[in-house]
Amino acid sequence: MSISRADAPRRCAAAWKETEDGNTLVISDAGYRLAVLQLNGTGSFIWGLCDGETSLEAICARVTKEFALDQRSEEEISHEIASFIDDLEHEKLVKW
């Protein structure tokens, strides 16, 4: 599937909980198996933006601002975030 910067990923995990240290624990039984992932602060921030309305382009802009990534190219940031979201999709935790 070709992902556009206008596409908006949507969470589809059964449950998630933000931990006291800023991480997120994601639990899903999609795909006929139990998936449990712990997302770090950056991953948790991106996870929170996977609402089905926020585009990849907007997610990239928000991550760049939140984590002061101005020194990195927009293309590099977009590629890394799309790759991370693709990994979540592979685990059936988000849908494009």
C-alpha positions in Angstrom: 0.0 0.0 0.0 1.3 3.4 -0.9 1.0 5.8 2.0 0.3 9.5 1.3 1.2 12.3 3.7 -2.5 13.1 3.7 -3.5 9.7 5.0 -4.6 9.5 8.7 -3.8 6.4 10.7 -6.4 5.2 13.3 -5.8 3.2 16.4 -7.6 -0.1 16.6 -6.0 -1.8 19.6 -8.3 -3.2 22.3 -6.8 -1.3 25.2 -3.9 1.0 26.1 -2.7 2.7 29.2 -0.3 5.5 29.7 2.2 4.8 32.4 3.6 7.2 35.0 6.9 7.5 33.1 5.3 8.8 29.9 5.3 5.4 28.1 2.2 3.7 26.7 1.3 0.0 27.1 -0.8 -1.2 24.1 -2.7 -4.5 24.2 -4.6 -6.0 21.3 -6.0 -9.4 20.5 -6.4 -8.6 16.8 -4.9 -10.9 14.3 -5.7 -14.1 16.3 -2.9 -13.5 18.8 -2.3 -11.3 21.7 0.0 -8.3 21.0 1.5 -6.3 23.9 3.8 -3.4 23.1 5.4 -0.8 25.3 5.9 2.5 23.5 8.4 5.1 24.6 7.6 8.8 24.9 8.0 9.5 21.2 6.0 6.4 20.3 3.3 7.3 22.8 3.1 10.8 21.4 2.6 9.4 17.9 0.1 6.8 19.2 -2.0 9.6 20.7 -2.2 11.3 17.2 -3.4 8.1 15.4 -7.0 9.2 15.7 -8.1 8.6 12.1 -8.3 12.4 11.6 -4.7 13.6 12.0 -2.8 13.2 8.7 0.7 11.8 8.5 1.8 15.3 7.5 0.3 16.8 10.6 1.7 14.1 12.8 5.2 14.8 11.4 4.8 18.5 12.1 3.6 17.9 15.6 6.4 15.5 16.4 9.0 17.8 14.9 7.8 20.7 17.1 7.3 18.6 20.3 10.8 16.9 20.1 12.7 19.9 18.5 13.7 17.9 15.4 14.2 21.0 13.2 17.7 20.0 12.4 16.5 16.8 10.6 15.0 16.8 7.1 11.2 16.7 6.7 11.7 13.6 4.4 13.7 11.7 7.0 11.2 12.5 9.8 8.3 11.5 7.6 9.9 8.2 6.6 10.7 7.3 10.2 7.2 8.1 11.5 5.5 6.3 8.5 7.8 3.3 9.2 6.9 3.3 12.9 3.1 3.5 12.0 3.6 0.7 9.5 5.1 -1.5 12.3 2.0 -0.7 14.4 -0.2 -1.7 11.4 1.7 -4.9 11.0 0.8 -5.7 14.6 -2.8 -4.8 13.8 -2.7 -1.9 16.2 -3.5 0.8 13.6 -5.2 1.1 10.2 -4.5 3.6 7.4 
